Amino acid sequence: MKKPAQKVREVAEIVAIQALSFLAGEPERLGKFLAETGIGPETLRTSASDPNFLIHVLDFILRDDETVKAFAKSSQLDPTNVMAARDVLGEVTGNRKWERDVP
């Protein structure tokens, strides 16, 4: 039987792969993402197995409220689930997203 943490990670990875598929469905968004990451379309499939790459996919989606809303709607997710998936993958890889401390 899998540990609950493993299942949470798997769900987060699925959300990130759905986000990548969402980007791929819109050539302009995909082009911006590829230009930002510096990878080519031919390496997308192999990159999708890298949790750090999946974090970048979610970060790209999360940068813009309209993009988050569009992705969440197309995936039938609540937008907070997208951020939760990013947080889970960040914990797994040590690539946490920190908010600035407010004095």
Secondary structure, DSSP 4 states (H G I P E B T S, - for coil): ---HHHHHHHHHHHHHHHHHHHHHTSHHHHHHHHHHHT--GGGHHHHTT-HHHHHHHHHHHHTSHHHHHHHHHHHT--HHHHHHHHHHHHHHHT---PPPPP-
